[in-house]
Amino acid sequence: MADELRSLFAKWDKGSKSVRECILADFIAQCEGITGPDLEQQFFDCASLFLARLTAWIRISYQFGVCLKLQLKAIRIFISSTSGRKFLSEFLEVGGILTVLEILSIKKASEEAKLEALGLLMDVAKSGRQSKELVCESAGIRAVTECLARSTSPPTQERAQGLLFELFQGNPHYQSQVYKALIALMAASNTNAQRLAASTLRDIQPQMGVVSASIVDPVLSLLKTLDL
C-alpha cells in the first residue's frame, strides 16, 4: 500500500465529521463516473478498503442523518462503476440494502439524501434479477412505496416510481407485490403519488394480463378527483 493511501486512510480513521466530508467531496469530484479498474488504480488496488470504511460509517451514523447525501453518492460511485461487480457484492454482503432502505423512512434524512438512496437502490436493481430479489426480500417494495406516498418532493417521488417499475421488470416472483403496492398508492392522500401510481399501472398492466378487481374502486375514486 502506497504511503499516500496510508495517509488518506489514517486521516479518515482519525478524522472528524468535517474531515470525512472533505475526503468524500474530493473523492466524488475525482472519481465520479470512472470504471471499477480505474477505482482500483486510484486506490493502489485497495479500493475495497475505502468502500469498507464508507459502508461501516453509514451503518453507524445514518440514524442521525450525518452527511448522508455525500456518503450515498460516494458509495454509488463504487456500485455503479463499469466492471465493478465486486464492489456491489461487497456492499450486499455487509447488509447495505437494509441500511439504505431504512434511510428512506427516517425523519432526519433530507429529501436529497433520500433521492440518493433511491438512486443507489436503482443501481443495485439494474445489476440483475438476483439483486432485485434481494431488494424485495428486504421489504424494499413497501419501503419505496411508503417513501413515494410520504414525500412532497417531485424528484424523490419520480425516482421512487422509477424504482418500483424497475423492480417489476424481469422479476416474476415479485411482480404481483409491486402491482398491489401501486394499486394501494392510488388511495394515498398525496395526489402526485396517485398520478405516478396510475401512470405506472398503465405501463405494467399489459404484462399482468388479468386486471385485478381491487383496482376498480381506486380508479373510480381517482376519476372523481379534481386535482388530476
C-alpha positions in Angstrom: 0.0 0.0 0.0 1.4 3.4 -1.0 2.3 5.9 1.6 -0.3 8.3 0.1 -3.0 5.8 0.6 -1.9 5.0 4.2 -2.0 8.7 4.9 -5.5 9.0 3.5 -6.9 6.1 5.5 -5.2 7.4 8.7 -6.8 10.8 8.1 -10.2 9.1 7.6 -9.9 6.8 10.6 -8.9 9.6 13.0 -10.9 12.4 11.3 -13.9 14.3 12.5 -17.2 14.6 10.5 -15.9 17.7 8.7 -12.6 16.0 7.8 -14.5 13.0 6.4 -16.9 15.3 4.5 -13.9 16.9 2.8 -12.5 13.5 1.9 -15.8 12.4 0.4 -16.2 15.6 -1.6 -12.7 15.2 -3.1 -13.4 11.5 -3.9 -16.6 12.4 -5.6 -15.1 15.2 -7.6 -12.2 13.0 -8.8 -13.9 9.6 -9.3 -17.5 10.1 -10.3 -18.2 8.1 -13.5 -14.9 6.2 -13.6 -14.7 2.4 -14.0 -14.0 -0.3 -11.5 -10.5 -0.9 -12.7 -9.9 2.9 -12.6 -11.0 2.9 -9.0 -8.6 0.1 -8.1 -5.8 2.1 -9.8 -6.8 5.2 -7.9 -6.5 3.3 -4.6 -3.5 1.2 -5.5 -5.6 -2.0 -5.7 -7.1 -1.3 -2.3 -10.4 0.3 -3.3 -12.3 -2.2 -1.3 -10.7 -0.9 1.9 -12.1 2.5 1.3 -15.6 1.1 0.4 -15.5 -0.8 3.6 -14.9 2.4 5.5 -17.8 4.1 3.8 -20.2 1.3 4.5 -19.1 1.0 8.1 -19.6 4.7 8.7 -23.0 4.9 7.1 -24.2 1.9 9.1 -23.4 3.6 12.5 -24.3 7.1 11.6 -27.3 7.0 9.2 -29.9 7.3 12.0 -28.5 10.7 12.9 -28.7 12.0 9.3 -25.0 12.7 9.3 -23.5 13.5 5.9 -25.9 11.1 4.2 -26.0 12.6 0.8 -22.2 12.6 0.4 -21.9 9.1 1.8 -24.5 7.6 -0.5 -23.1 9.5 -3.5 -19.7 8.1 -2.8 -21.0 4.5 -2.4 -22.9 4.9 -5.7 -19.6 5.5 -7.5 -18.5 2.0 -6.5 -21.8 0.3 -7.0 -22.5 1.8 -10.5 -18.9 1.6 -11.8 -18.4 -0.4 -15.0 -16.7 -3.7 -14.4 -17.1 -3.1 -10.6 -19.3 -6.1 -9.8 -17.0 -7.0 -6.8 -17.9 -3.7 -5.2 -21.6 -4.5 -5.5 -21.0 -7.9 -3.9 -19.1 -6.4 -1.0 -21.9 -3.8 -0.5 -24.5 -6.6 -0.4 -22.5 -8.8 1.9 -22.5 -6.2 4.7 -26.2 -5.6 4.6 -26.0 -2.4 2.6 -29.5 -2.8 1.2 -31.2 -2.8 4.6 -29.3 0.3 5.7 -30.3 2.2 2.5 -33.9 1.1 2.8 -34.1 2.4 6.4 -32.7 5.8 5.3 -35.9 6.2 3.3 -38.0 6.2 6.4 -36.0 8.2 8.9 -37.1 11.8 9.6 -33.6 13.2 9.8 -32.8 12.1 6.2 -33.2 15.1 3.8 -35.0 14.7 0.6 -31.7 15.0 -1.2 -30.4 12.1 0.8 -33.5 10.0 0.0 -33.1 10.8 -3.6 -29.5 9.4 -3.5 -30.7 6.4 -1.5 -33.3 5.6 -4.2 -30.6 6.1 -6.9 -28.4 3.6 -5.1 -31.2 1.1 -4.9 -31.8 1.7 -8.6 -28.2 0.9 -9.3 -28.5 -2.3 -7.4 -31.7 -3.3 -9.1 -30.3 -2.7 -12.5 -27.5 -5.1 -11.9 -29.8 -8.1 -12.4 -32.7 -10.2 -11.2 -30.9 -11.6 -8.2 -30.2 -8.1 -6.9 -33.8 -7.1 -7.5 -35.0 -10.1 -5.5 -32.6 -9.1 -2.6 -34.2 -5.6 -2.5 -37.7 -7.1 -2.5 -36.8 -9.8 0.1 -35.7 -6.9 2.4 -39.2 -5.3 2.3 -37.9 -2.9 -0.4 -41.3 -2.7 -2.2 -43.0 -1.5 0.9 -40.2 1.0 1.9 -40.1 2.5 -1.6 -43.9 2.7 -1.8 -44.2 4.4 1.6 -41.4 6.8 0.6 -43.3 7.8 -2.6 -46.6 8.3 -0.6 -45.0 10.4 2.1 -42.6 12.6 0.1 -43.6 16.0 -1.1 -40.6 16.3 -3.4 -41.4 15.6 -7.1 -37.8 14.4 -7.9 -37.9 11.9 -5.0 -41.4 10.7 -5.9 -40.4 10.2 -9.6 -37.3 8.3 -8.7 -39.3 6.1 -6.3 -41.8 5.5 -9.1 -38.9 4.6 -11.5 -37.5 2.1 -8.9 -40.9 0.4 -8.5 -41.1 0.0 -12.2 -37.6 -1.4 -12.3 -38.4 -3.9 -9.5 -41.3 -5.1 -11.6 -39.4 -5.7 -14.8 -37.8 -9.1 -15.2 -38.7 -10.0 -11.6 -41.6 -12.5 -11.8 -41.6 -13.6 -8.2 -42.4 -10.1 -7.0 -44.4 -8.6 -9.9 -47.6 -9.2 -8.0 -46.4 -7.4 -4.9 -45.3 -4.3 -6.9 -48.7 -4.4 -8.7 -50.6 -4.5 -5.4 -48.4 -1.7 -3.9 -49.2 0.6 -6.9 -52.9 -0.1 -6.5 -52.7 0.8 -2.8 -50.9 4.0 -3.7 -53.9 5.2 -5.7 -55.7 5.6 -2.4 -52.9 7.8 -0.9 -53.7 11.3 0.2 -50.8 12.6 -1.9 -52.2 13.4 -5.3 -48.9 13.3 -7.1 -48.3 9.8 -5.7 -51.7 8.9 -7.0 -50.9 10.2 -10.5 -47.5 8.4 -10.6 -49.0 5.1 -9.4 -51.7 5.3 -12.1 -49.2 6.1 -14.8 -47.0 3.1 -13.8 -50.0 0.8 -13.6 -50.9 1.8 -17.1 -47.5 0.7 -18.2 -47.3 -2.6 -16.4 -50.9 -3.8 -16.7 -50.4 -5.4 -20.1 -47.7 -7.6 -18.6 -50.0 -8.6 -15.8 -52.7 -9.9 -18.1 -55.9 -10.2 -16.0 -57.0 -6.9 -14.4 -57.2 -7.2 -10.6 -60.7 -6.5 -9.2 -59.1 -4.4 -6.5 -58.1 -1.8 -9.0 -61.7 -0.8 -9.8 -62.6 1.3 -6.7 -59.3 3.3 -6.6 -59.6 4.1 -10.3 -63.2 5.3 -9.9 -62.2 7.4 -7.0 -59.3 8.8 -8.9 -61.6 9.8 -11.8 -63.6 11.9 -9.4 -60.6 13.8 -8.2 -60.4 17.5 -9.3 -56.6 17.6 -8.7 -55.8 15.3 -11.7 
